[in-house]
Amino acid sequence: MLEGWDSWATMFTMMRVVVKRRRAHYLRVTRFPSTCAYNPSFAAASYLILLWPRRKPRLPQAVSPTSSVVSSYTEGLREHMRIADLPEDILLNIAQFLSVQDILALKQTCRVLHAFGSTDYLWHRLIERFDLPIGIPSDVPIHALSSDELQRQTIKAIKLELNWRRAVPSIKQSRMILGPNREPFAHMELLREGNWLLTAQRYHRLLMTRFTTRMSVWSLKDVHQPYRVFSVEISGTYRSSTMALHHSSSFATLIVAFNEEDQELQEIHTFPLRGDSYSKAVTSPSVLKRLKLPPYTVPGYRVIQDVVLADGIIATTVAIFGDQGGVSFHILLASASKGLSQWVDPQFSQDLGSLKVRMHDKQIFILGQKSNTTIVRVYKLPQYVLGWDSATTLNDATSLVDLGSVVSEYSYSLPKGMISMTDELHVPRQFRLTIPIVMFDIAGAVIRGTREQSSGCAISFPYGRHGSNEEVTCTLLPCPDATSQQLGQIGATGHRMVWLEHDLETGRNRVMKFSMATERRKSIHGVLLPTQPHLPFALDACNALAFDEVSGRLCLAFYDGSLHVLDFV
């Protein structure tokens, strides 16, 4: 009887049986007579019977529920119970303790769990706990997206995070979208997960003494075939700019601030986001609006510092240089569609330096510094300001906007003994979960009495009416001696930021990276692009950059007018 088991052919035959029974989910070794237990070939063949299909124990029909068979049945059921046999509500309770990576691994075990791990309801709950930035616009609700789209976004975010945490992240692709043209860039900004790029170039025309500003919008949806969808030339010196995309992403509104013949002006352009080729640009046929700074009670020379656009309202930060040599910062609100404008009462900003203004969700955020303390004040936009789109004229154009009482206020003072920062505040134009602020000290901030030296700090303020100063976090950014930090760019969530580090002794540049710490991840501070990145450009000639934290896309502009795009995922 044992002669058949002694042959290797019989063992391979049993292996073929195993292949035919892959649909089962557990390992089962069949019990054979004890006379075969000591046969080596038979023992090896027995353990090769993998994934043997199981059969649930069945309750005999003519048995009383109180009999001992019931208990044996429940014990057998408990012994053979699988996680796939659990009800869906219990699986959802288990899933709340799992991460996105765990769910992705769970989907690969069997068809039942793959179907469970692909439900929209599950992924809507997972995204709420996902701590990495993903490519979902703030105006798009999560429940409107499918599980396939959310899974694609999270996998891309995880891949970027793994590459970002390397000592020197690897560049996945690099492309030059504009060659040398002797028109250096003054400003760049990436929008909508790096799909759109706004650029401002400032240059001299032949036989002209004043500057000319060229504003361009590029489509980077396909980095291998980028093209310019909008371009306009403005006679004047560039000051600031901002662009807002409409909900359908088919139109955009561009605000450009510039100086023409010692007069501070703003132009408003609305244009479609379409184009045919890289070489042919779509030029705006006319200017929608041209705004001048209205009269103001504070005398002095006025210079536009920054411009932001949200909810159809333009917030302009203006620096006024007085006759006595002092400087004060003021806020001008205007309607993007009607051009109506009014100054904000100076009592809301006169005590702050390095003023920054942001708007979100019909609220205005006033950020600034007072000595070594950074302050954030949140106000509601007045209803009559939000209603400027439907108004024709203002009742009193000389009156000042009263923002009312403060909704919430946060402050953070630098550590004791640290010199106050002398650089501007780097704040994203849009933010979501927190209000991230990064600032550097051009001279180098030193904590007195210690050997620790730090040239910057990253502060995260809570976003919401019920936040408190106890929720404010700060991380010091140590930087080498004899270096200056320039062109800081921080993402909307504050998770990632980059900047250009210039060595004052050697004159070399390198791009640095930083990530805020979370409950699950430690902070990261290191090199993103070394001094010699083995790319067809030299970082020493870089004069502008733009960064998107969701896509990991980095745009670098150089003094010769060339423009390069780098992707890290």
C-alpha positions as CSV (number, residue, x, y, z in Angstrom):
1,M,0.0,0.0,0.0
2,L,2.9,2.3,0.7
3,E,4.7,1.7,-2.6
4,G,2.8,4.6,-4.4
5,W,3.8,7.1,-1.7
6,D,7.5,6.3,-2.0
7,S,7.6,7.7,-5.6
8,W,8.3,11.4,-6.2
9,A,5.8,11.2,-9.1
10,T,3.0,10.7,-6.6
11,M,4.2,13.7,-4.6
12,F,4.1,16.0,-7.6
13,T,0.6,14.7,-8.4
14,M,-0.5,15.9,-5.0
15,M,1.1,19.3,-5.7
16,R,-1.1,19.6,-8.8
17,V,-4.1,19.0,-6.6
18,V,-3.0,21.9,-4.5
19,V,-2.9,24.2,-7.5
20,K,-6.4,23.3,-8.5
21,R,-7.7,24.2,-5.0
22,R,-6.4,27.8,-4.6
23,R,-9.8,29.2,-3.9
24,A,-9.6,28.1,-0.2
25,H,-8.1,30.3,2.5
26,Y,-6.5,28.1,5.1
27,L,-3.8,25.5,5.6
28,R,-5.0,22.0,6.3
29,V,-3.0,18.8,6.6
30,T,-5.1,15.7,5.9
31,R,-4.8,13.0,8.5
32,F,-3.8,9.7,7.0
33,P,-3.3,6.3,8.6
34,S,-0.6,6.0,11.1
35,T,1.2,3.5,9.0
36,C,2.2,6.3,6.6
37,A,3.3,8.7,9.3
38,Y,7.0,7.8,9.1
39,N,7.3,7.9,5.4
40,P,9.4,11.0,4.4
41,S,7.9,11.4,1.0
42,F,4.4,11.0,2.3
43,A,5.1,13.6,5.1
44,A,6.5,16.1,2.6
45,A,3.5,15.6,0.3
46,S,1.1,16.1,3.2
47,Y,2.5,19.5,4.1
48,L,2.3,20.6,0.4
49,I,-1.5,20.3,0.5
50,L,-2.0,24.1,1.0
51,L,-5.1,26.2,0.9
52,W,-7.4,23.2,1.3
53,P,-11.1,24.2,1.1
54,R,-12.8,24.0,4.4
55,R,-16.4,23.1,5.1
56,K,-18.4,24.7,7.9
57,P,-19.9,22.3,10.5
58,R,-23.6,21.8,10.0
59,L,-26.1,21.5,12.8
60,P,-28.1,18.2,12.6
61,Q,-31.7,18.8,11.9
62,A,-33.4,16.5,14.5
63,V,-31.4,17.8,17.4
64,S,-32.8,19.9,20.3
65,P,-31.2,23.3,20.7
66,T,-30.4,22.5,24.3
67,S,-28.3,19.4,23.4
68,S,-24.6,19.3,23.7
69,V,-24.3,19.3,19.9
70,V,-25.1,23.0,19.9
71,S,-22.1,23.8,22.0
72,S,-19.9,21.7,19.8
73,Y,-21.3,23.5,16.8
74,T,-20.5,27.0,18.2
75,E,-17.0,25.9,19.2
76,G,-16.4,24.6,15.7
77,L,-17.8,27.8,14.2
78,R,-15.6,29.9,16.4
79,E,-12.6,27.8,15.4
80,H,-13.2,28.2,11.7
81,M,-14.4,31.9,11.8
82,R,-12.6,34.1,9.4
83,I,-12.4,37.9,9.4
84,A,-14.2,37.9,6.1
85,D,-17.2,36.3,7.8
86,L,-17.7,39.3,10.1
87,P,-20.6,41.7,9.5
88,E,-19.7,44.9,7.6
89,D,-20.4,47.2,10.6
90,I,-17.9,45.3,12.7
91,L,-15.3,45.5,9.9
92,L,-15.9,49.3,9.8
93,N,-15.2,49.5,13.6
94,I,-12.0,47.5,13.1
95,A,-11.0,49.7,10.2
96,Q,-11.0,52.8,12.3
97,F,-7.9,51.5,14.1
98,L,-6.1,50.8,10.8
99,S,-4.1,53.2,8.6
100,V,-4.4,53.7,4.9
101,Q,-1.4,51.4,4.3
102,D,-3.1,48.7,6.4
103,I,-6.3,48.9,4.3
104,L,-4.3,48.7,1.1
105,A,-2.6,45.5,2.4
106,L,-5.9,44.1,3.6
107,K,-7.4,44.5,0.1
108,Q,-4.8,42.1,-1.3
109,T,-5.7,39.1,0.9
110,C,-9.0,38.0,-0.7
111,R,-11.9,39.1,-2.9
112,V,-14.3,39.7,0.0
113,L,-11.9,42.1,1.8
114,H,-10.9,43.7,-1.5
115,A,-14.6,44.6,-2.1
116,F,-14.9,45.9,1.5
117,G,-11.7,47.9,1.2
118,S,-13.0,49.6,-2.0
119,T,-16.2,51.0,-0.6
120,D,-16.7,54.8,-0.8
121,Y,-17.9,55.0,2.8
122,L,-14.8,53.4,4.2
123,W,-12.4,55.7,2.2
124,H,-14.4,58.8,3.2
125,R,-13.7,57.9,6.8
126,L,-10.0,57.1,6.1
127,I,-9.3,60.4,4.4
128,E,-10.5,62.2,7.5
129,R,-7.6,60.6,9.5
130,F,-5.0,60.8,6.7
131,D,-2.2,63.1,7.8
132,L,-0.5,63.7,4.5
133,P,-1.6,66.4,2.0
134,I,-3.6,65.1,-0.9
135,G,-4.8,66.6,-4.2
136,I,-8.4,67.5,-3.2
137,P,-9.3,71.1,-3.8
138,S,-10.7,72.9,-0.7
139,D,-14.0,73.7,-2.5
140,V,-14.6,70.0,-3.4
141,P,-16.4,67.9,-0.7
142,I,-14.8,64.6,0.1
143,H,-18.1,62.6,-0.2
144,A,-18.3,63.7,-3.9
145,L,-15.2,61.6,-4.7
146,S,-15.1,57.9,-5.4
147,S,-12.9,55.4,-3.5
148,D,-10.8,54.8,-6.6
149,E,-9.9,58.6,-6.8
150,L,-9.1,58.8,-3.1
151,Q,-7.0,55.6,-3.3
152,R,-5.0,57.0,-6.2
153,Q,-4.4,60.3,-4.3
154,T,-3.3,58.5,-1.1
155,I,-0.9,56.1,-2.9
156,K,0.7,59.1,-4.6
157,A,1.0,60.9,-1.3
158,I,2.6,57.9,0.4
159,K,5.1,57.5,-2.4
160,L,6.0,61.2,-2.2
161,E,6.5,61.0,1.6
162,L,8.8,58.0,1.3
163,N,10.9,59.8,-1.3
164,W,10.8,63.0,0.7
165,R,12.2,61.4,3.9
166,R,15.3,60.1,2.1
167,A,18.6,61.9,2.9
168,V,18.5,63.4,-0.6
169,P,15.2,62.7,-2.5
170,S,15.5,61.3,-6.0
171,I,14.2,63.3,-8.9
172,K,11.7,61.3,-10.9
173,Q,11.6,63.6,-13.9
174,S,13.0,67.0,-15.0
175,R,12.1,69.2,-17.9
176,M,13.0,72.7,-19.2
177,I,9.8,74.5,-20.3
178,L,11.5,77.8,-21.2
179,G,15.0,78.4,-22.5
180,P,17.2,81.4,-21.9
181,N,15.5,84.6,-23.1
182,R,17.1,87.5,-21.1
183,E,13.8,88.1,-19.2
184,P,14.5,87.1,-15.6
185,F,11.6,86.0,-13.4
186,A,10.4,88.1,-10.5
187,H,7.7,85.8,-9.1
188,M,6.3,82.3,-9.5
189,E,3.4,80.5,-8.0
190,L,2.0,77.0,-8.5
191,L,-1.8,76.4,-8.2
192,R,-4.1,73.4,-8.1
193,E,-1.7,70.6,-7.2
194,G,1.0,72.0,-9.5
195,N,-1.2,71.8,-12.7
196,W,-1.0,75.6,-13.3
197,L,2.0,77.9,-13.0
198,L,1.8,81.7,-12.7
199,T,5.0,83.6,-13.6
200,A,6.0,87.3,-13.6
201,Q,9.0,88.5,-15.7
202,R,10.5,92.0,-15.3
203,Y,12.7,93.4,-18.0
204,H,13.7,96.5,-20.0
205,R,12.4,97.1,-23.5
206,L,14.9,98.4,-26.1
207,L,15.0,102.2,-26.2
208,M,12.9,102.4,-23.1
209,T,13.9,103.5,-19.6
210,R,11.1,102.0,-17.6
211,F,10.5,98.3,-16.8
212,T,8.0,96.1,-18.6
213,T,6.2,93.2,-16.7
214,R,5.1,90.1,-18.5
215,M,2.5,87.9,-16.8
216,S,2.1,84.3,-18.0
217,V,0.0,81.3,-17.0
218,W,1.4,77.9,-17.9
219,S,-0.4,74.5,-18.1
220,L,1.6,71.7,-16.5
221,K,-1.0,69.0,-16.5
222,D,1.4,67.1,-18.8
223,V,4.9,68.1,-17.9
224,H,6.2,66.6,-21.1
225,Q,4.0,69.0,-23.2
226,P,3.7,72.2,-21.2
227,Y,2.2,75.3,-22.9
228,R,1.3,78.9,-22.1
229,V,-2.4,79.6,-21.9
230,F,-2.3,83.3,-21.1
231,S,0.2,86.1,-21.5
232,V,0.0,89.9,-21.1
233,E,2.6,92.7,-21.0
234,I,2.2,95.6,-18.6
235,S,4.2,98.8,-18.8
236,G,5.5,99.3,-15.3
237,T,7.5,97.8,-12.4
238,Y,6.2,94.6,-10.9
239,R,5.0,94.7,-7.3
240,S,2.9,91.6,-6.6
241,S,0.3,89.3,-8.1
242,T,-2.2,86.6,-7.3
243,M,-4.5,84.3,-9.3
244,A,-7.7,82.5,-8.3
245,L,-9.2,79.6,-10.3
246,H,-13.0,79.3,-10.7
247,H,-14.7,76.2,-9.3
248,S,-14.8,74.6,-12.8
249,S,-11.2,75.5,-13.5
250,S,-12.3,76.8,-16.9
251,F,-11.7,80.5,-16.0
252,A,-9.2,82.3,-13.9
253,T,-8.9,85.8,-12.4
254,L,-5.5,87.5,-12.2
255,I,-4.6,90.5,-10.1
256,V,-1.4,92.3,-10.9
257,A,0.0,95.2,-8.8
258,F,2.7,97.4,-10.4
259,N,4.1,100.9,-10.4
260,E,3.8,103.1,-13.5
261,E,5.2,106.6,-13.4
262,D,5.3,106.7,-9.6
263,Q,1.7,105.6,-9.3
264,E,0.7,102.4,-7.6
265,L,-1.9,100.5,-9.8
266,Q,-3.7,97.2,-10.0
267,E,-5.0,95.4,-13.1
268,I,-7.7,92.7,-13.1
269,H,-7.8,90.1,-15.9
270,T,-10.3,87.3,-16.4
271,F,-9.4,84.7,-19.1
272,P,-10.2,81.1,-20.1
273,L,-7.8,78.3,-19.1
274,R,-7.2,76.8,-22.5
275,G,-4.5,76.9,-25.1
276,D,-3.4,75.1,-28.2
277,S,0.4,74.8,-28.1
278,Y,3.5,75.7,-26.2
279,S,4.6,78.3,-28.7
280,K,1.3,80.2,-29.1
281,A,0.1,82.1,-26.2
282,V,-3.5,83.3,-25.6
283,T,-3.3,87.1,-24.9
284,S,-6.0,88.9,-23.1
285,P,-7.9,91.2,-25.5
286,S,-8.5,93.9,-22.9
287,V,-8.1,94.8,-19.3
288,L,-11.2,94.1,-17.2
289,K,-10.4,96.7,-14.5
290,R,-7.6,99.1,-13.6
291,L,-7.6,100.3,-10.0
292,K,-5.8,103.2,-8.4
293,L,-5.1,103.6,-4.7
294,P,-7.9,105.8,-3.3
295,P,-7.2,108.9,-1.2
296,Y,-6.1,108.1,2.4
297,T,-5.8,110.1,5.6
298,V,-2.3,108.8,6.3
299,P,0.3,110.9,4.3
300,G,3.5,109.5,2.8
301,Y,4.9,107.5,-0.1
302,R,2.8,104.4,-0.8
303,V,4.1,101.1,-2.1
304,I,2.0,97.9,-2.7
305,Q,3.6,95.0,-0.8
306,D,1.2,92.1,-1.3
307,V,-2.1,91.2,-3.0
308,V,-4.5,88.3,-2.2
309,L,-7.9,87.4,-3.7
310,A,-10.7,85.3,-2.2
311,D,-14.5,85.3,-2.4
312,G,-14.3,88.0,-5.1
313,I,-12.6,90.4,-2.6
314,I,-9.1,91.8,-3.2
315,A,-7.0,92.5,0.0
316,T,-4.0,94.7,-0.7
317,T,-1.2,95.4,1.8
318,V,0.3,98.8,1.4
319,A,3.4,100.2,3.1
320,I,3.4,104.0,3.7
321,F,6.7,105.7,4.2
322,G,6.2,108.8,6.3
323,D,8.1,112.1,6.1
324,Q,9.9,111.3,9.3
325,G,11.4,108.1,8.0
326,G,8.9,105.7,9.7
327,V,6.9,103.0,7.9
328,S,3.4,101.8,8.6
329,F,1.3,99.0,7.0
330,H,-2.3,99.4,5.9
331,I,-5.0,97.3,4.2
332,L,-7.2,98.1,1.2
333,L,-10.2,96.0,0.3
334,A,-11.7,96.1,-3.2
335,S,-14.3,94.2,-5.3
336,A,-12.8,92.2,-8.2
337,S,-15.9,92.6,-10.3
338,K,-17.0,96.2,-9.7
339,G,-13.7,97.8,-8.6
340,L,-15.2,99.4,-5.5
341,S,-12.6,99.9,-2.8
342,Q,-12.2,101.2,0.8
343,W,-9.4,101.4,3.3
344,V,-9.5,99.3,6.5
345,D,-9.4,101.3,9.7
346,P,-5.7,101.6,10.6
347,Q,-6.4,100.6,14.3
348,F,-6.5,97.0,13.2
349,S,-2.9,96.9,11.8
350,Q,-1.0,100.0,13.0
351,D,0.7,98.1,15.9
352,L,2.1,95.3,13.7
353,G,5.2,95.0,11.6
354,S,5.9,92.7,8.6
355,L,2.1,92.7,7.9
356,K,0.5,89.9,6.0
357,V,-3.2,89.6,5.1
358,R,-5.0,86.4,4.1
359,M,-8.7,85.6,3.5
360,H,-10.5,82.3,3.8
361,D,-14.1,81.3,4.4
362,K,-15.4,84.9,4.5
363,Q,-12.9,85.8,7.2
364,I,-9.8,88.0,7.1
365,F,-6.6,87.0,8.9
366,I,-4.2,89.8,9.9
367,L,-0.7,88.5,10.7
368,G,2.3,90.5,11.9
369,Q,5.1,90.9,14.4
370,K,5.4,93.0,17.5
371,S,8.9,92.9,18.9
372,N,9.7,89.1,19.2
373,T,6.1,88.1,19.2
374,T,4.1,86.8,16.2
375,I,0.4,87.7,16.3
376,V,-2.6,86.3,14.3
377,R,-5.9,88.1,14.4
378,V,-9.1,86.7,12.8
379,Y,-12.1,88.9,11.9
380,K,-15.3,88.4,9.9
381,L,-15.6,90.2,6.7
382,P,-18.4,92.7,7.0
383,Q,-21.6,91.8,5.1
384,Y,-21.6,95.0,3.1
385,V,-18.1,94.3,1.9
386,L,-19.1,90.8,0.7
387,G,-22.1,92.5,-1.1
388,W,-19.9,94.8,-3.2
389,D,-20.4,92.5,-6.2
390,S,-24.1,93.5,-6.4
391,A,-23.6,97.2,-5.6
392,T,-23.0,99.9,-8.1
393,T,-21.5,102.7,-5.9
394,L,-20.4,103.2,-2.3
395,N,-22.4,105.5,0.0
396,D,-19.2,107.0,1.3
397,A,-16.0,106.1,-0.4
398,T,-13.9,108.0,2.1
399,S,-15.2,106.1,5.1
400,L,-13.1,103.3,6.7
401,V,-14.0,99.6,6.9
402,D,-14.7,98.5,10.5
403,L,-13.9,94.9,11.0
404,G,-15.7,94.7,14.3
405,S,-14.6,92.6,17.2
406,V,-11.9,90.0,16.9
407,V,-13.2,86.4,16.4
408,S,-10.0,84.8,17.7
409,E,-6.4,85.9,18.4
410,Y,-3.2,83.9,18.7
411,S,0.3,84.9,19.7
412,Y,3.6,83.2,20.0
413,S,6.8,84.7,21.5
414,L,10.2,83.4,20.5
415,P,12.3,81.5,23.1
416,K,13.9,83.6,25.8
417,G,17.1,85.1,24.7
418,M,16.5,84.8,21.0
419,I,16.9,87.8,18.8
420,S,13.8,88.9,16.9
421,M,13.5,87.7,13.3
422,T,14.3,90.4,10.7
423,D,12.9,88.5,7.7
424,E,9.4,88.7,6.3
425,L,6.7,86.2,7.3
426,H,6.3,83.4,4.8
427,V,2.6,82.4,4.8
428,P,0.8,80.3,2.1
429,R,-1.9,82.2,0.2
430,Q,-4.4,79.5,1.2
431,F,-4.4,77.2,4.3
432,R,-6.6,74.4,5.5
433,L,-6.1,72.7,8.9
434,T,-3.6,75.2,10.5
435,I,-2.1,78.6,9.8
436,P,1.6,77.8,9.1
437,I,4.2,80.6,9.3
438,V,7.9,80.4,8.6
439,M,10.4,83.2,9.1
440,F,14.1,83.5,8.9
441,D,16.6,85.9,10.4
442,I,18.8,87.3,7.8
443,A,21.5,88.1,10.4
444,G,21.1,84.8,12.1
445,A,19.1,84.4,15.3
446,V,21.2,83.1,18.2
447,I,19.9,81.9,21.5
448,R,22.1,83.7,24.0
449,G,23.9,81.8,26.7
450,T,23.8,78.5,24.7
451,R,25.7,77.0,21.8
452,E,22.6,76.4,19.8
453,Q,22.2,78.5,16.8
454,S,19.0,78.8,14.7
455,S,18.3,81.0,11.8
456,G,14.6,80.4,11.5
457,C,11.5,78.9,13.0
458,A,8.3,77.3,11.8
459,I,5.1,78.2,13.7
460,S,1.8,76.5,13.4
461,F,-1.3,78.3,14.7
462,P,-4.7,76.6,15.1
463,Y,-7.3,77.4,12.5
464,G,-10.8,77.7,14.1
465,R,-12.7,79.9,16.5
466,H,-12.1,77.6,19.6
467,G,-8.3,77.5,19.3
468,S,-5.9,78.7,22.1
469,N,-2.3,79.7,22.4
470,E,-1.6,76.3,24.1
471,E,-2.2,74.7,20.7
472,V,0.5,76.8,19.0
473,T,3.6,74.8,18.1
474,C,7.0,76.1,17.0
475,T,10.0,74.2,15.5
476,L,13.5,75.8,15.3
477,L,15.3,75.5,12.0
478,P,19.1,75.2,12.6
479,C,21.1,76.6,9.6
480,P,24.8,76.6,9.1
481,D,26.9,79.7,9.9
482,A,27.5,82.3,7.2
483,T,24.4,81.4,5.2
484,S,21.3,83.3,4.3
485,Q,17.8,81.8,3.7
486,Q,15.9,83.1,0.7
487,L,12.7,82.4,-1.4
488,G,10.8,80.5,1.3
489,Q,7.8,78.5,0.0
490,I,5.4,76.7,2.4
491,G,2.4,74.5,1.5
492,A,-1.3,75.1,2.3
493,T,-1.3,72.5,5.1
494,G,2.2,73.5,6.4
495,H,3.4,69.9,6.1
496,R,6.2,70.7,3.7
497,M,8.3,73.8,2.8
498,V,11.4,74.6,0.8
499,W,13.8,77.5,0.6
500,L,17.1,78.5,-1.1
501,E,20.1,78.5,1.2
502,H,23.0,80.8,0.0
503,D,26.5,80.3,1.3
504,L,28.0,83.7,1.9
505,E,31.6,82.5,1.8
506,T,31.5,80.3,-1.3
507,G,28.6,81.9,-3.1
508,R,27.0,78.5,-3.7
509,N,23.3,77.7,-3.4
510,R,21.3,74.6,-2.4
511,V,17.6,73.9,-1.9
512,M,16.6,72.8,1.6
513,K,13.5,71.0,2.8
514,F,11.5,70.8,6.0
515,S,8.4,68.9,7.2
516,M,6.3,69.7,10.3
517,A,6.1,67.0,12.9
518,T,2.8,65.1,13.3
519,E,1.4,62.6,15.8
520,R,2.8,59.7,13.7
521,R,5.8,61.3,11.9
522,K,8.8,63.2,13.1
523,S,9.9,66.5,11.6
524,I,12.4,66.5,8.6
525,H,15.1,69.0,8.0
526,G,17.6,68.4,5.2
527,V,18.8,68.9,1.7
528,L,16.4,68.7,-1.2
529,L,18.8,69.6,-4.0
530,P,22.6,69.7,-3.3
531,T,24.9,72.3,-4.6
532,Q,25.7,70.3,-7.7
533,P,22.5,68.3,-8.4
534,H,23.9,66.8,-11.7
535,L,21.2,68.6,-13.7
536,P,21.4,70.8,-16.8
537,F,21.5,74.0,-14.7
538,A,23.5,75.6,-11.8
539,L,21.7,76.5,-8.6
540,D,24.0,79.4,-8.1
541,A,22.0,81.3,-10.8
542,C,18.6,80.6,-9.4
543,N,16.6,83.7,-8.5
544,A,13.0,82.4,-8.1
545,L,11.2,79.2,-7.2
546,A,7.7,77.8,-6.7
547,F,6.7,74.7,-4.8
548,D,3.6,72.6,-4.4
549,E,3.5,70.2,-1.4
550,V,0.7,67.9,-2.7
551,S,2.4,67.0,-6.0
552,G,5.9,67.5,-4.8
553,R,6.6,69.7,-7.9
554,L,9.4,72.2,-7.8
555,C,9.8,75.0,-10.4
556,L,13.2,76.8,-10.6
557,A,13.8,80.0,-12.5
558,F,17.2,81.5,-13.4
559,Y,18.7,84.9,-14.2
560,D,19.0,84.1,-17.9
561,G,15.2,83.6,-18.1
562,S,15.2,79.8,-18.3
563,L,12.6,77.8,-16.4
564,H,12.8,74.2,-15.2
565,V,10.3,71.8,-13.6
566,L,11.3,69.0,-11.2
567,D,9.0,66.2,-10.0
568,F,9.7,64.0,-6.9
569,V,6.9,61.4,-7.4
